[in-house]
Amino acid sequence: MSHVEIGVIGGSGLYSLPGVKDSEEVRLDTPWGEPSDAYVVGTLAGRRVGFLARHGRGHRILPSELNFRANIYGFKMLGVERILSFSACGSLREDLPPSTFVLPDQFFDRTRGRVSTFFGEGLVAHISFADPVCAGLVGVLEAACRAAEVPLKRGGTYVCMEGPAFSTKAESHAYRTWGMDVIGMTNLQEAKLAREAEICYATAAMVTDYDCWHPGHDAVTVEQVVGNLLKNSENANKVLLAALGRIPAERACRCGSALADAIITARDKIPPETRQKLDLLVGKYLA
């Protein structure tokens, strides 16, 4: 298997990647267990890509059950330097209707007890996360959305809630007063772990509905939401194809050196087993 350049994470409604040539399934066992599914590795638009169905094919895994560490570490094992994520979300703004692709540049954490770091067990590191996505990669997604004629908004805040139940009306209205833009259940942990793994990360949050705050939410049917999921899935494939050709071969951002000043623990105090476990991430800084 050759080096994989770009990772793609598919969310609700996006469980496969049409058009991949010379594809093969790669099952990995990471220090944190198994990822959500096998990675489908192949060539798409002339680039080597690896696709992972976030919830597993057939949508078998709850957001709270996702093994985020294994998913991101698996991409690192494949050699991935950039991850494009696609996920369904609810809109918290009237001007972000269903089928809009929002490219958030901020996250707000409303999850409880999810593990979102590779570190611990004697090795402490604190990454910078003020700007949680790769601006260069967001720019690629923006250009791709425009080329594919998909309605988009660049920037905004993604509220990451625990789930699996959706918001109460009180919660939904509160998020709106806070100035939040969209709400989902998965992307924050991916972004944190990708930064720790020194992988560029950007997400297209694909609006399926207006959450429960909208006066007409009771009129929204399951059929309508499923219809929006299918439409978003088609648009995601168009955007991905348009994005792949726009991603430069070399990275010019700082994502690839996110750990350079993040490791706090004295080198001689790091337990050997932890050093070995995290060698793929920190080995170059501990040599």
C-alpha positions as CSV (number, residue, x, y, z in Angstrom):
1,M,0.0,0.0,0.0
2,S,1.4,3.4,-1.0
3,H,1.5,6.5,1.1
4,V,-1.9,8.1,1.7
5,E,-2.0,11.9,1.4
6,I,-5.5,12.9,2.4
7,G,-8.0,11.5,4.8
8,V,-11.7,11.8,4.4
9,I,-14.2,11.2,7.2
10,G,-17.8,10.7,6.1
11,G,-20.7,11.4,8.5
12,S,-24.4,10.7,8.5
13,G,-25.5,10.0,4.9
14,L,-21.9,9.6,3.6
15,Y,-20.8,6.0,4.1
16,S,-18.7,5.4,1.0
17,L,-16.7,7.3,-1.6
18,P,-17.8,6.8,-5.2
19,G,-15.2,6.8,-7.9
20,V,-12.2,5.6,-5.9
21,K,-9.8,3.6,-8.2
22,D,-7.7,0.6,-7.2
23,S,-9.4,0.6,-3.8
24,E,-8.5,-1.7,-0.9
25,E,-9.8,-2.0,2.6
26,V,-7.2,-1.5,5.4
27,R,-8.0,-2.6,8.9
28,L,-5.8,-1.2,11.6
29,D,-5.2,-1.9,15.2
30,T,-4.1,1.2,17.1
31,P,-2.8,1.7,20.7
32,W,-6.4,2.8,21.4
33,G,-8.2,-0.1,19.8
34,E,-10.0,-0.4,16.5
35,P,-11.3,2.5,14.4
36,S,-14.9,2.8,13.4
37,D,-14.4,0.7,10.3
38,A,-11.9,-0.3,7.7
39,Y,-10.2,2.5,5.9
40,V,-11.0,2.4,2.1
41,V,-7.7,3.4,0.5
42,G,-7.4,4.3,-3.2
43,T,-6.9,7.0,-5.8
44,L,-9.5,9.7,-6.4
45,A,-8.9,12.7,-8.7
46,G,-5.3,11.7,-8.9
47,R,-4.7,11.8,-5.1
48,R,-4.1,9.0,-2.7
49,V,-7.0,9.1,-0.2
50,G,-8.2,7.1,2.7
51,F,-11.9,7.1,3.6
52,L,-13.4,6.3,7.0
53,A,-17.1,6.0,7.7
54,R,-17.3,7.8,11.1
55,H,-20.2,5.8,12.4
56,G,-19.2,2.6,10.6
57,R,-20.9,1.4,7.5
58,G,-24.6,0.9,8.3
59,H,-24.4,3.7,10.9
60,R,-23.8,1.4,13.9
61,I,-21.9,3.7,16.4
62,L,-23.4,6.4,18.5
63,P,-21.5,9.7,18.7
64,S,-20.7,9.1,22.4
65,E,-19.3,5.6,21.5
66,L,-16.9,6.8,18.8
67,N,-13.3,5.8,19.3
68,F,-12.0,9.2,18.2
69,R,-8.4,8.4,19.1
70,A,-8.3,5.3,17.1
71,N,-9.9,7.0,14.1
72,I,-7.4,9.9,14.0
73,Y,-4.4,7.7,14.9
74,G,-5.3,5.3,12.1
75,F,-5.0,8.2,9.6
76,K,-1.6,9.0,11.1
77,M,-0.5,5.4,10.7
78,L,-1.5,5.7,7.0
79,G,0.7,8.8,6.6
80,V,-2.2,11.2,6.2
81,E,-1.3,14.9,6.6
82,R,-4.7,16.4,5.9
83,I,-8.3,15.4,6.9
84,L,-11.4,16.6,5.2
85,S,-14.4,15.9,7.4
86,F,-18.1,15.9,6.4
87,S,-20.9,15.8,8.9
88,A,-24.6,16.4,9.3
89,C,-25.7,19.3,11.5
90,G,-28.6,21.4,12.6
91,S,-28.8,25.1,11.8
92,L,-29.2,27.7,14.6
93,R,-29.7,30.6,12.2
94,E,-32.5,31.5,9.8
95,D,-30.1,32.4,7.1
96,L,-28.4,28.9,7.1
97,P,-31.2,26.7,5.6
98,P,-31.0,23.0,4.9
99,S,-28.4,22.0,2.2
100,T,-26.0,24.8,3.3
101,F,-22.4,23.8,3.9
102,V,-21.0,25.6,6.8
103,L,-17.2,25.7,7.2
104,P,-16.8,26.4,11.0
105,D,-13.7,28.0,12.3
106,Q,-14.6,27.7,16.0
107,F,-16.1,25.0,18.3
108,F,-18.0,25.1,21.6
109,D,-17.9,22.0,23.7
110,R,-21.1,20.7,25.3
111,T,-20.0,17.1,25.6
112,R,-19.4,15.2,28.8
113,G,-16.5,12.9,29.6
114,R,-15.3,12.3,26.1
115,V,-11.6,11.6,25.8
116,S,-10.1,14.1,23.3
117,T,-6.3,13.8,23.8
118,F,-3.6,11.2,23.1
119,F,-1.6,12.4,26.1
120,G,-1.5,11.4,29.7
121,E,0.1,8.3,31.4
122,G,3.1,10.3,32.3
123,L,3.4,12.6,29.3
124,V,1.8,16.0,29.4
125,A,1.3,18.2,26.3
126,H,-0.8,21.3,25.7
127,I,-1.5,22.2,22.1
128,S,-2.6,25.6,21.0
129,F,-6.3,25.4,20.0
130,A,-7.3,29.0,19.7
131,D,-7.8,28.5,16.0
132,P,-9.0,24.9,15.9
133,V,-9.1,24.3,12.1
134,C,-6.5,24.7,9.4
135,A,-7.3,28.0,7.6
136,G,-5.6,26.8,4.4
137,L,-7.7,23.7,4.2
138,V,-10.9,25.7,5.0
139,G,-9.9,27.9,2.0
140,V,-9.7,24.8,-0.2
141,L,-13.2,23.7,0.9
142,E,-14.6,27.2,0.3
143,A,-13.2,27.3,-3.2
144,A,-14.5,23.7,-3.8
145,C,-18.0,24.6,-2.7
146,R,-18.1,27.6,-5.0
147,A,-16.8,25.5,-7.9
148,A,-19.5,22.8,-7.2
149,E,-22.2,25.5,-6.8
150,V,-23.0,24.4,-3.3
151,P,-24.4,27.1,-0.9
152,L,-21.9,27.8,1.8
153,K,-20.9,30.0,4.7
154,R,-17.3,30.2,5.6
155,G,-16.7,30.7,9.4
156,G,-19.0,30.3,12.3
157,T,-19.2,28.3,15.6
158,Y,-20.1,24.6,15.8
159,V,-21.7,23.6,19.1
160,C,-20.6,20.0,19.8
161,M,-23.3,18.4,22.0
162,E,-23.3,15.0,23.7
163,G,-26.4,13.4,22.1
164,P,-27.8,11.0,21.0
165,A,-31.0,12.9,21.8
166,F,-31.3,16.3,20.1
167,S,-31.6,19.6,21.9
168,T,-34.5,20.7,24.0
169,K,-36.1,24.0,22.9
170,A,-34.5,25.8,25.9
171,E,-31.1,24.6,24.9
172,S,-31.6,25.4,21.3
173,H,-32.7,29.0,22.1
174,A,-29.8,29.4,24.5
175,Y,-27.3,28.5,21.8
176,R,-28.8,31.0,19.5
177,T,-28.5,33.8,22.1
178,W,-24.9,32.9,22.5
179,G,-24.3,33.5,18.8
180,M,-23.7,29.8,17.8
181,D,-24.2,28.9,14.2
182,V,-24.7,25.1,13.8
183,I,-25.0,22.2,16.2
184,G,-23.7,18.6,15.8
185,M,-22.3,15.7,17.9
186,T,-18.8,14.8,16.5
187,N,-16.4,17.3,15.1
188,L,-14.7,18.9,18.2
189,Q,-12.9,15.7,19.3
190,E,-11.7,15.0,15.8
191,A,-10.3,18.6,15.5
192,K,-8.4,18.4,18.8
193,L,-6.9,15.0,18.1
194,A,-6.0,15.9,14.6
195,R,-4.1,18.9,15.9
196,E,-2.3,16.7,18.5
197,A,-1.4,14.4,15.6
198,E,-0.1,17.4,13.6
199,I,-2.7,16.7,10.8
200,C,-4.5,19.6,9.1
201,Y,-8.2,19.4,9.7
202,A,-11.3,21.1,8.3
203,T,-14.9,20.2,8.3
204,A,-17.9,20.8,6.1
205,A,-21.0,20.9,8.4
206,M,-23.9,20.0,6.2
207,V,-27.2,21.4,7.4
208,T,-30.1,19.0,7.4
209,D,-32.7,20.9,9.5
210,Y,-33.3,23.9,11.8
211,D,-32.8,22.0,15.1
212,C,-35.9,22.6,17.3
213,W,-35.9,26.4,17.7
214,H,-37.5,27.2,14.4
215,P,-41.3,28.0,14.5
216,G,-41.8,25.5,11.7
217,H,-39.8,22.7,13.2
218,D,-42.9,20.6,13.9
219,A,-43.7,20.6,10.2
220,V,-40.4,19.0,9.4
221,T,-40.8,15.3,8.6
222,V,-38.3,12.4,8.8
223,E,-38.7,12.1,5.0
224,Q,-37.6,15.7,4.6
225,V,-34.5,15.2,6.8
226,V,-33.5,12.0,4.9
227,G,-34.0,13.9,1.6
228,N,-31.7,16.6,2.8
229,L,-29.1,14.0,3.9
230,L,-29.2,12.4,0.5
231,K,-28.8,15.8,-1.3
232,N,-26.0,16.7,1.1
233,S,-24.2,13.4,0.4
234,E,-24.3,14.1,-3.4
235,N,-23.0,17.6,-2.8
236,A,-20.3,16.3,-0.5
237,N,-19.0,14.1,-3.3
238,K,-18.9,17.0,-5.7
239,V,-17.1,19.2,-3.2
240,L,-14.6,16.6,-2.3
241,L,-13.7,16.1,-6.0
242,A,-13.3,19.8,-6.4
243,A,-11.2,20.1,-3.3
244,L,-8.7,17.3,-4.0
245,G,-7.3,19.1,-7.0
246,R,-6.9,22.3,-5.0
247,I,-4.9,20.9,-2.2
248,P,-1.2,21.8,-2.7
249,A,1.4,19.0,-2.5
250,E,3.3,20.8,0.4
251,R,1.9,22.2,3.5
252,A,2.6,25.9,4.4
253,C,0.7,26.0,7.7
254,R,1.8,25.4,11.2
255,C,-0.3,22.3,11.8
256,G,2.6,20.0,11.0
257,S,4.6,21.4,14.0
258,A,1.8,21.7,16.5
259,L,3.7,19.7,19.2
260,A,7.0,21.5,18.8
261,D,6.4,23.6,21.9
262,A,3.6,21.7,23.5
263,I,5.4,18.9,25.4
264,I,5.8,20.0,29.0
265,T,7.1,16.8,30.7
266,A,10.8,16.5,31.4
267,R,12.2,14.0,28.9
268,D,13.8,11.8,31.5
269,K,10.5,11.6,33.4
270,I,8.5,10.1,30.5
271,P,7.7,6.4,31.2
272,P,9.3,4.1,28.5
273,E,5.9,2.5,27.8
274,T,4.3,5.8,27.2
275,R,7.2,7.0,25.0
276,Q,6.8,3.9,22.9
277,K,3.1,4.2,22.7
278,L,3.2,7.7,21.4
279,D,6.4,7.4,19.3
280,L,4.5,8.0,16.0
281,L,3.4,11.4,17.4
282,V,6.3,12.6,19.5
283,G,9.3,10.5,18.6
284,K,10.9,13.3,16.5
285,Y,10.7,15.6,19.5
286,L,12.1,13.1,22.0
287,A,15.1,11.9,20.0
